[in-house]
Amino acid sequence: MSSRGLVWSGSVLAVLAVAAVGGAYWKYPDFFQPPTVTTGVAVLGPVSEAVYGTGTVEPERWAKVVPLQRRRLVELCRCEGQAVKAGQVLGRQDDAEEVSALHELEINNDQLARDLDRASRDRDKSEAQKTEYEQRSTQFEQSKSRMSAQKARIDSLVLRAPLDGMVLRRDGEVGEIVGPTEVLFWVGPPTPMQVVAEINEEEITRIAAGQKAFLRSEAFSAQALRATVSQITPKGDPTRKTFRVYLRLPPDTPLRIGMTVEVNIIYREKTAAVVVPAEAVASNAVQVVSSGKIQRVPVTVGVRGSRNVEIIGDVSKDTTVLSPARADLADGTRVRVENVAAKSAPAAPADIAPVPSPAPDRAPAAAVVASAGDADDAVISAAISAHVDSVVNDARRNVGKYR
């Protein structure tokens, strides 16, 4: 073939190749473009870890008023919310039977007193009279003891305030028959108040007096309520596997006595930590995007949140990372970024959601936040999430055990 023919054939092949490539690009444009990825931004902010529990609001000093005997109520004060003094009468039970018995004892005691007086005048006349006097004296003293015991039984049917304070609650109505199992009054100073919380025994070692806590109540769902650990009961409940923790409430708390709250006790905090979206971490590494290419950077995960986690490694603030991570993309792959998350703190609590924790099954609650203003709500939300996760993990483990 001549050189002119070769040139012509080469030109035709080049045109056909260009047309084929152009047609393929028009038909399958994504094949010729870098893969599209979504990214997030590493931010710097405080992180916290908390232990979750539930508790009840109570006064620091209070007592229950319980009947000692099972009798019908004949009197009951209408004194809820009123101040009372120790010993003040709050109610009475029917004492007709006891009063009648006391009256019989008093009649018998009067007779014994007369007999003793007569024996006292004759006791020096003979040994027999002296012996009779001693017997009469003993009987009289026994009678007085029985009268004292009967008066105490009658007095026990009177319900009195055990201490100075306020009648926090009153139950029961006149005419009802009540006994030692029924609490009729709750009495005590309404302030100061505390939260009595139950904490899992596996997490009690993280709790210490003086730690701050955040509370959440359905009645004040928009508020982050604060408290401080004041005391830990020395002995736990082996049946429930919990320990009792007392948390002191500030004087201005809006909580009321008897409310139930969810408790989140902060046991570890960092004022500044690098935080990335949780889905950006895969196999203890993140994929950093730099100059349109990705690079895998090993990291150590610190505090685990639900949507965000703390990372420790060669990743600094404002670094762009793949989110979610792409295990199918090798180092050096050129990518096209579809969107980049704003370089700001994630909004809490909407940015916190349940995320399973690999180990242990009952992982402590963790909150990852990026601004001090969001910390309270984020800690609470994440702690509740971790509690839900622990329940789910227990259920999964039990299903696998008995399947």
C-alpha positions as CSV (number, residue, x, y, z in Angstrom):
1,M,0.0,0.0,0.0
2,S,1.3,3.5,-0.9
3,S,2.2,6.0,1.8
4,R,-0.8,8.1,0.7
5,G,-3.1,5.2,1.4
6,L,-1.6,4.6,4.8
7,V,-2.1,8.2,5.7
8,W,-5.7,8.2,4.5
9,S,-6.4,4.9,6.4
10,G,-4.9,6.4,9.6
11,S,-7.0,9.5,9.3
12,V,-10.1,7.5,8.9
13,L,-9.3,5.4,12.0
14,A,-8.6,8.5,14.0
15,V,-11.9,10.1,13.0
16,L,-13.7,6.9,13.8
17,A,-12.0,6.7,17.2
18,V,-12.8,10.3,18.0
19,A,-16.4,9.7,17.0
20,A,-16.6,6.6,19.1
21,V,-15.1,8.3,22.1
22,G,-17.4,11.3,21.6
23,G,-20.5,9.0,21.3
24,A,-19.5,7.1,24.4
25,Y,-19.0,10.4,26.3
26,W,-22.4,11.6,25.2
27,K,-24.0,8.3,26.1
28,Y,-22.1,7.5,29.3
29,P,-20.7,10.8,30.6
30,D,-20.1,9.6,34.1
31,F,-17.6,7.0,32.9
32,F,-15.1,9.6,31.8
33,Q,-15.5,11.8,35.0
34,P,-13.9,11.4,38.4
35,P,-16.2,9.7,41.0
36,T,-18.5,12.1,42.8
37,V,-18.1,12.2,46.6
38,T,-19.7,14.0,49.5
39,T,-17.5,15.5,52.2
40,G,-17.5,16.9,55.7
41,V,-15.2,19.2,57.5
42,A,-13.2,18.5,60.7
43,V,-14.1,21.1,63.4
44,L,-12.6,21.9,66.7
45,G,-14.8,21.9,69.8
46,P,-15.3,20.5,73.3
47,V,-16.3,16.9,73.8
48,S,-17.8,15.1,76.8
49,E,-18.6,11.6,78.0
50,A,-21.5,11.0,80.4
51,V,-23.1,8.2,82.4
52,Y,-26.8,7.8,81.9
53,G,-29.4,7.0,84.6
54,T,-32.9,7.8,85.8
55,G,-33.9,9.6,89.0
56,T,-36.7,11.2,91.0
57,V,-36.7,14.7,92.5
58,E,-37.0,14.7,96.3
59,P,-36.4,17.1,99.2
60,E,-33.1,16.6,101.0
61,R,-35.0,16.1,104.3
62,W,-38.5,14.6,104.4
63,A,-40.4,11.8,106.1
64,K,-43.5,9.7,105.5
65,V,-46.4,9.5,108.0
66,V,-47.7,6.0,108.2
67,P,-50.3,4.6,110.6
68,L,-49.0,2.1,113.1
69,Q,-52.3,0.2,113.4
70,R,-55.0,-0.7,111.0
71,R,-58.0,1.5,111.9
72,R,-60.7,3.7,110.3
73,L,-59.8,7.3,109.7
74,V,-62.0,9.7,111.7
75,E,-60.1,12.9,111.1
76,L,-57.7,14.2,108.4
77,C,-56.4,17.7,107.9
78,R,-56.7,19.6,104.6
79,C,-53.2,20.8,104.8
80,E,-51.4,20.1,101.6
81,G,-48.9,22.8,100.9
82,Q,-49.2,24.2,104.4
83,A,-46.3,24.7,106.9
84,V,-46.4,22.4,110.0
85,K,-44.4,22.0,113.1
86,A,-43.0,18.8,114.5
87,G,-45.7,17.0,116.6
88,Q,-48.6,18.9,115.0
89,V,-51.7,16.7,114.6
90,L,-52.5,15.8,111.0
91,G,-55.1,13.2,111.5
92,R,-56.7,10.6,113.8
93,Q,-57.8,7.0,113.6
94,D,-60.8,5.5,115.4
95,D,-59.8,4.9,119.1
96,A,-63.2,4.1,120.6
97,E,-62.1,0.5,121.5
98,E,-58.8,1.7,123.1
99,V,-60.5,4.5,125.0
100,S,-63.0,2.0,126.5
101,A,-60.3,-0.3,127.5
102,L,-58.4,2.6,129.2
103,H,-61.5,3.5,131.1
104,E,-61.8,0.0,132.5
105,L,-58.1,0.2,133.5
106,E,-58.7,3.5,135.2
107,I,-61.6,2.1,137.3
108,N,-59.5,-0.9,138.3
109,N,-56.6,1.4,139.1
110,D,-58.7,3.5,141.4
111,Q,-59.8,0.5,143.3
112,L,-56.3,-0.7,143.6
113,A,-55.3,2.7,144.9
114,R,-57.9,2.5,147.7
115,D,-56.9,-1.0,148.6
116,L,-53.2,0.1,148.8
117,D,-54.1,3.1,151.0
118,R,-56.0,0.8,153.4
119,A,-53.1,-1.7,153.4
120,S,-50.6,1.1,154.0
121,R,-52.4,2.1,157.3
122,D,-52.4,-1.5,158.6
123,R,-49.0,-2.7,157.4
124,D,-47.2,-2.2,160.8
125,K,-49.8,-4.4,162.7
126,S,-48.5,-7.7,161.6
127,E,-46.3,-9.6,159.1
128,A,-49.4,-10.7,157.2
129,Q,-50.5,-7.0,156.9
130,K,-47.1,-6.1,155.7
131,T,-47.2,-8.8,153.1
132,E,-50.6,-7.7,151.9
133,Y,-49.4,-4.2,151.6
134,E,-46.5,-5.3,149.4
135,Q,-48.8,-7.3,147.1
136,R,-51.3,-4.3,146.8
137,S,-48.4,-2.0,146.0
138,T,-47.2,-4.4,143.2
139,Q,-50.6,-4.7,141.8
140,F,-51.0,-0.9,141.8
141,E,-47.7,-0.4,139.9
142,Q,-48.7,-3.0,137.4
143,S,-52.0,-1.3,136.8
144,K,-50.2,2.0,136.2
145,S,-48.0,0.4,133.7
146,R,-50.9,-1.1,131.8
147,M,-52.6,2.3,131.8
148,S,-49.4,3.9,130.4
149,A,-49.2,1.3,127.7
150,Q,-52.9,1.8,126.8
151,K,-52.4,5.5,126.6
152,A,-49.5,5.0,124.2
153,R,-51.7,2.8,122.0
154,I,-54.3,5.5,121.9
155,D,-51.6,8.1,121.1
156,S,-50.3,6.0,118.3
157,L,-53.7,6.4,116.6
158,V,-53.0,10.2,116.3
159,L,-51.0,11.1,113.2
160,R,-48.5,13.8,113.8
161,A,-45.9,15.7,111.8
162,P,-42.5,14.0,112.3
163,L,-40.5,17.2,111.6
164,D,-40.9,20.9,110.8
165,G,-41.6,21.6,107.2
166,M,-44.5,21.5,104.7
167,V,-47.1,18.9,104.0
168,L,-45.9,17.9,100.5
169,R,-48.7,15.5,99.8
170,R,-51.7,14.0,101.6
171,D,-53.5,10.8,100.7
172,G,-56.6,9.0,102.1
173,E,-60.0,10.2,103.2
174,V,-62.0,10.2,106.4
175,G,-63.9,6.9,106.7
176,E,-61.2,4.8,105.0
177,I,-59.6,1.9,106.8
178,V,-55.8,2.3,106.6
179,G,-52.8,0.5,108.0
180,P,-49.0,0.4,108.1
181,T,-48.8,-0.2,104.3
182,E,-50.5,3.1,103.4
183,V,-48.6,6.4,103.4
184,L,-50.9,9.2,104.4
185,F,-48.6,12.3,104.5
186,W,-45.2,13.3,103.1
187,V,-43.7,16.0,105.3
188,G,-40.5,18.0,105.0
189,P,-38.9,21.3,104.0
190,P,-39.6,21.8,100.2
191,T,-36.0,23.1,99.7
192,P,-33.2,22.3,99.1
193,M,-34.1,19.6,96.6
194,Q,-32.1,16.7,95.2
195,V,-32.3,14.0,92.5
196,V,-32.0,10.4,93.7
197,A,-30.8,8.5,90.6
198,E,-30.1,4.8,89.9
199,I,-26.8,4.2,88.1
200,N,-25.8,0.8,86.6
201,E,-23.2,-0.9,88.7
202,E,-20.9,-1.3,85.6
203,E,-20.6,2.5,85.4
204,I,-20.6,3.6,89.0
205,T,-16.8,3.6,89.2
206,R,-16.8,6.6,86.8
207,I,-18.9,8.6,89.2
208,A,-17.5,10.9,92.0
209,A,-18.8,13.6,94.2
210,G,-18.5,17.0,92.7
211,Q,-19.1,16.0,89.1
212,K,-21.6,18.1,87.2
213,A,-24.7,16.5,85.6
214,F,-27.3,17.5,83.1
215,L,-31.0,16.5,83.5
216,R,-33.8,16.1,81.1
217,S,-37.5,16.2,82.1
218,E,-40.5,15.8,79.8
219,A,-42.0,18.9,81.6
220,F,-39.0,21.0,80.5
221,S,-37.9,19.3,77.3
222,A,-36.4,22.5,75.9
223,Q,-34.2,23.1,78.9
224,A,-30.9,21.6,79.9
225,L,-31.2,21.4,83.7
226,R,-28.1,21.2,85.9
227,A,-27.2,19.3,89.0
228,T,-24.1,18.3,91.0
229,V,-23.2,14.9,92.4
230,S,-23.3,15.2,96.2
231,Q,-23.2,11.6,97.5
232,I,-23.0,8.0,96.3
233,T,-24.6,5.2,98.4
234,P,-21.8,2.9,99.7
235,K,-23.9,-0.3,99.1
236,G,-25.6,-1.1,95.8
237,D,-28.7,-3.1,95.1
238,P,-27.6,-6.6,94.1
239,T,-31.1,-7.4,92.6
240,R,-31.4,-4.4,90.3
241,K,-27.6,-4.1,89.9
242,T,-27.7,-0.4,90.5
243,F,-26.2,2.1,92.9
244,R,-28.0,5.1,94.3
245,V,-26.5,8.5,93.5
246,Y,-27.7,11.8,95.0
247,L,-27.5,15.0,93.0
248,R,-27.9,18.4,94.5
249,L,-30.2,20.8,92.5
250,P,-29.6,24.6,92.3
251,P,-32.0,26.8,94.2
252,D,-33.5,28.2,91.0
253,T,-34.3,24.8,89.4
254,P,-37.8,24.6,87.8
255,L,-38.2,21.0,88.7
256,R,-40.8,19.9,91.2
257,I,-40.8,17.3,93.9
258,G,-41.8,13.9,92.6
259,M,-40.8,14.6,88.9
260,T,-38.8,11.9,87.1
261,V,-35.8,12.9,85.2
262,E,-33.1,11.4,82.9
263,V,-29.7,11.9,84.4
264,N,-26.4,12.4,82.5
265,I,-23.3,12.7,84.7
266,I,-20.3,14.1,83.0
267,Y,-17.2,12.1,83.9
268,R,-14.7,13.2,81.2
269,E,-14.4,16.4,79.2
270,K,-12.1,17.9,76.6
271,T,-12.2,21.6,75.9
272,A,-10.8,21.2,72.4
273,A,-10.9,18.1,70.2
274,V,-11.0,17.4,66.4
275,V,-14.5,16.2,65.5
276,V,-15.7,14.7,62.2
277,P,-18.9,13.0,61.1
278,A,-19.1,9.5,62.4
279,E,-19.6,8.0,58.9
280,A,-16.3,9.6,57.8
281,V,-14.3,7.1,59.9
282,A,-13.8,3.6,58.5
283,S,-11.3,1.0,59.7
284,N,-9.7,3.6,62.0
285,A,-8.9,6.0,59.2
286,V,-10.4,9.0,57.4
287,Q,-10.0,9.9,53.7
288,V,-8.7,13.5,53.4
289,V,-9.5,15.4,50.2
290,S,-6.6,17.6,49.0
291,S,-6.2,19.2,45.6
292,G,-9.0,17.0,44.2
293,K,-7.4,13.7,45.4
294,I,-8.0,11.5,48.4
295,Q,-5.5,10.3,50.9
296,R,-6.1,7.8,53.7
297,V,-5.0,9.1,57.1
298,P,-5.0,6.7,60.1
299,V,-6.7,8.0,63.2
300,T,-7.8,6.9,66.7
301,V,-11.4,7.3,67.7
302,G,-11.8,9.0,71.0
303,V,-15.2,10.1,72.3
304,R,-18.0,8.5,70.3
305,G,-21.1,10.4,69.6
306,S,-23.9,9.4,67.3
307,R,-23.4,11.6,64.3
308,N,-20.0,12.9,65.3
309,V,-16.9,11.4,66.8
310,E,-13.6,12.7,68.1
311,I,-10.5,11.7,66.2
312,I,-6.9,11.7,67.2
313,G,-4.3,11.7,64.4
314,D,-2.8,13.8,61.7
315,V,-6.0,15.6,60.9
316,S,-6.4,19.3,61.8
317,K,-9.2,21.7,62.0
318,D,-11.0,22.6,58.7
319,T,-9.7,19.5,56.9
320,T,-12.1,18.2,54.3
321,V,-12.8,14.5,54.6
322,L,-15.0,12.1,52.7
323,S,-18.3,11.6,54.5
324,P,-19.3,8.9,54.2
325,A,-16.0,7.1,53.7
326,R,-15.5,5.3,50.4
327,A,-13.6,2.0,50.8
328,D,-13.8,1.4,47.1
329,L,-11.6,4.4,46.3
330,A,-7.8,4.0,46.6
331,D,-5.3,6.6,47.7
332,G,-4.6,9.2,45.0
333,T,-7.9,8.8,43.3
334,R,-9.1,12.0,41.8
335,V,-12.6,12.8,42.9
336,R,-15.3,15.4,42.2
337,V,-16.8,16.9,45.3
338,E,-20.5,17.2,45.2
339,N,-20.9,19.2,48.4
340,V,-18.8,20.4,51.3
341,A,-20.3,20.7,54.8
342,A,-20.2,24.1,56.3
343,K,-17.2,24.8,58.5
344,S,-19.2,25.2,61.6
345,A,-20.4,23.3,64.7
346,P,-23.1,20.7,64.2
347,A,-26.4,21.7,65.5
348,A,-27.4,20.0,68.7
349,P,-29.4,18.1,69.7
350,A,-30.6,17.4,66.1
351,D,-27.1,16.3,65.2
352,I,-27.1,13.5,67.7
353,A,-28.7,10.2,66.9
354,P,-28.4,6.6,68.1
355,V,-25.4,4.7,66.9
356,P,-24.4,1.2,67.9
357,S,-21.2,0.9,70.0
358,P,-19.0,-2.1,69.2
359,A,-17.7,-2.9,72.7
360,P,-18.5,-3.1,75.5
361,D,-22.2,-3.9,75.1
362,R,-23.1,-1.3,77.7
363,A,-21.0,1.6,76.4
364,P,-21.0,4.9,78.4
365,A,-22.9,7.7,76.9
366,A,-20.8,10.0,74.7
367,A,-21.5,13.4,73.4
368,V,-19.4,15.1,70.7
369,V,-20.1,18.8,70.2
370,A,-18.3,21.7,68.7
371,S,-19.5,24.6,70.6
372,A,-20.0,25.3,74.3
373,G,-23.5,26.5,73.7
374,D,-24.5,23.1,72.2
375,A,-22.8,21.0,74.8
376,D,-25.6,20.6,77.3
377,D,-28.3,19.4,74.9
378,A,-25.8,17.2,73.0
379,V,-24.6,15.4,76.1
380,I,-28.1,14.7,77.1
381,S,-29.3,13.5,73.7
382,A,-26.2,11.3,73.2
383,A,-26.5,9.8,76.6
384,I,-30.0,8.8,76.0
385,S,-29.0,7.3,72.7
386,A,-26.3,5.2,74.3
387,H,-28.8,3.9,76.8
388,V,-31.1,2.8,74.0
389,D,-28.1,1.2,72.2
390,S,-27.2,-0.8,75.4
391,V,-30.8,-2.2,75.6
392,V,-30.7,-3.1,71.9
393,N,-27.3,-4.8,72.3
394,D,-28.6,-6.8,75.2
395,A,-31.6,-8.0,73.2
396,R,-29.4,-9.0,70.3
397,R,-27.1,-10.9,72.6
398,N,-29.9,-12.8,74.2
399,V,-31.5,-13.7,70.9
400,G,-28.2,-15.2,69.7
401,K,-27.8,-17.1,73.0
402,Y,-31.2,-18.8,72.9
403,R,-31.7,-19.2,69.1
